[in-house]
């Protein structure tokens, strides 16, 4: 049935007065398989207009959008800035026209203008890894999925000294977040840091999925472990433990025992950091260096003994194209007259630089460019 003129006017007026937030929310709901409850929570608690990157149609509506969310980053023991890309989507009838490619190029430049060293994302589908790779992203975040059968009790090891652990009754107790922040800073990898606001949003997200967060305190009432678990979304009866932060192996076991009490008789899949050799690594996410000079300067400042000459090429961010000299704790753009007769230590594109910077420390020892693996967890993906 064809709508009458009055109906058309109402529809057009409604569309005209939709806010940017409303349009992005509708695009998100159309593009992803998230529950209505999650979408409502996300746009009520997480969304901010300041994070929205959009391309508009000629008549002023959102054609393609994503959120560029700011995060702190622990990088070689220093605090740096990063941005996380969430909800990248294009209207169905406008896909295949290069809109997301153009929007992502703008997004990377905006991330650099903010002062970030990297932009991070978790592709929504496996085929998107190839798309983002063409934009200079590298798959550098991995996880080791440690699987436990339904019969695994996470018993206390007999050869370990006894420690008394007690579950924390109130997960919103500020001590829990403070412990989380403290433990994130102590991890000897590059880690995305979470604010208290992030922590509360993560709790909302995991609750909507039927999951829970548990915290364990030791005999001195100090938070010794925090773990996030939820039913897997692959149709199995597996419980996925998204993240674990802990002060000791026995505290880790105590937290897993607490999750076991919630889900007896269910197999567990624990997302753990990959070891130094990278075996059993499952891709977790991607990163893109947006400021090569700043990234290398941070590495140089914490490794004053290195002396490297690094030429970087970048097809998208012209400012990254330079030869950098890392020496005596500083990184400077090398002038031709100052490096006459010297051979480049690295002549690489921006993707390879990212792969080297976020490889394992053992690879860094071989190449001479200090490296740390990248941890991405609890990103509401």
KACOR-V610766 format. One record per backbone hydrogen bond with DSSP energy under -1.0 kcal/mol. CO is the residue of the C=O (numbers start at 1). NH is the residue of the N-H. Records with the same first field share a line. If there is no record, write none. Layout:
CO=NH / NH
This chain:
4=8
5=9
6=10
7=11
8=12
9=13
10=14
11=15
12=16
13=17
19=23
20=24
21=25
22=26
23=27
24=28
25=29
26=30
27=31
28=32
35=39
36=40
37=41
38=42
39=43
40=44
41=45
42=46 / 47
48=51
49=52
51=68
53=66
55=63 / 64
57=60
61=57
63=91
64=55
65=89
66=53
67=86
69=84
71=82
72=193
73=80
74=191
75=78
78=75
80=73
81=117
82=71
83=120
84=69
86=67
89=65
91=94
92=95
98=102
99=103
100=104
101=105
102=106
103=107
104=108
105=109
106=110
107=111
108=112
109=113
110=114
111=116
112=115
117=290 / 291
118=83
119=288
120=85
121=286
125=128
126=129
128=132
129=133
130=134
132=135 / 137
133=136
138=140 / 287
141=284 / 285
143=282
144=272
146=270
148=268
149=152
157=160
166=217
170=173
173=176
174=178
175=179
176=180
177=181
178=182
179=183
180=184
181=185
182=186
190=375
191=74
195=199
196=200
197=201
198=202
199=203
200=204
201=205
202=206
203=207
204=208
205=209
206=211
207=210
212=229
214=227
215=168
216=224 / 225
217=166
218=221
222=218
224=247
225=216
226=245
227=214
228=242
229=212
230=240
238=232
239=269
240=230
241=271
243=228
245=226
248=252
249=253
250=254
251=255
252=256
253=257
254=258
255=259
256=260
257=261
258=262
259=263
267=239
268=148
269=241
270=146
272=144
275=278
282=143
285=141
286=121
287=138
288=119
291=295
292=296
293=297
294=298
295=299
296=300
297=301
298=302
303=306
308=326
309=345 / 346
310=324
311=348
312=322
313=350
317=320
318=321
322=312
323=334
324=310
325=332
326=308
327=330
330=327
332=325
335=338
339=342
346=311
348=313
349=353
350=354
351=355
352=356
353=357
354=358
356=359
357=372
360=364
361=365
362=366
363=367
364=368
373=190
375=192
